[in-house]
Amino acid sequence: MSTESTSTTNTTSTTESTGTTDRTGTTDRTGTTAGTVTPGGLIVLDMAGTTVADGGLVERAFERAAERLGVEPGTADHAAKLQYVRDTMGESKISVFRHLFGSEDLARQANATFEEAYAELVDGGLVSPIPGARETIEKLRGDGRTVVLTTGFARVTQDAILDALGWRDLADLTLCPADAGGRGRPYPDMVLAAFLRTGAVADVRETVVAGDTAYDMLSGRRAGAGIVAGVLTGAHDRRALDEHGATQVLGSIAELPALLTRESGT
């Protein structure tokens, strides 16, 4: 899910300094001297809104799930719940449904219906790559970088998207919240799972995170990634991305290789 209003995250410091992102050798918040680190060995990319265009399927799938649980379209309750879905784009879907429906049983019912509806829409050919996304991932890997695709969806839905796009072998690794202990964004768990499971870099500051939502930015900053890049092809605008910790904001993921070239000074 992808559009997250800043009002849902303003209880967290929006600058979110981690003390671990210094790439110049200056002193971090712990009082130790940070060595020079160039981010780029490990690239952690969001899917929907960042590398994958889904044309609003999240909202359509949510409406099916809500109706199944008796939330009538056109009512104030429906409008409020749909707005919350928009505001929390990027968060683990089961977490969203827990907030909306209260009980664990209702949340799981809603999530199962949502995942089923989304998968049906995906099977109908309603997802496509963000322009240049596949080529970007291929270039990053061709340059010797490790690429991990992450999502707030369940594994079955993530796999349906990968199959629909022919992306099963495109990245080095794919992760969903269940692969990282169950917590999705804005927690740092999926980024840290990518760091630990790939072993691609020795320092988490060598990691690059890219996504289209405020929760993507928070997740990357909390993990200590050296670059946390927002992209403008999905849910949130430049202001929301900046306010939640983006180190750079790109027009699209296709601009990432050039950014990494500039950062490395090559």
Secondary structure, 3 states (H helix, E strand, C coil): CCCCCHHHCCCCCCCCCCCCCCCCCCECCCCCECCCCCCCCEEEEECECCCEECCCHHHHHHHHHHHHCCCCCCCHHHHHHHHHHHHCCCECHHHHHHHHHCCHHHHHHHHHHHHHHHHHHHHCCCCEECCCHHHHHHHHHHCCCEEEEECCCCHHHHHHHHHHHCCCCCCCEEECHHHHCCCCECCCHHHHHHHHHHCCCCCHHHEEEEECCHHHHHHHHHHCCCEEEEECCCCCCHHHHHHCCCCEEECCHHHHHHHHHHHHCC
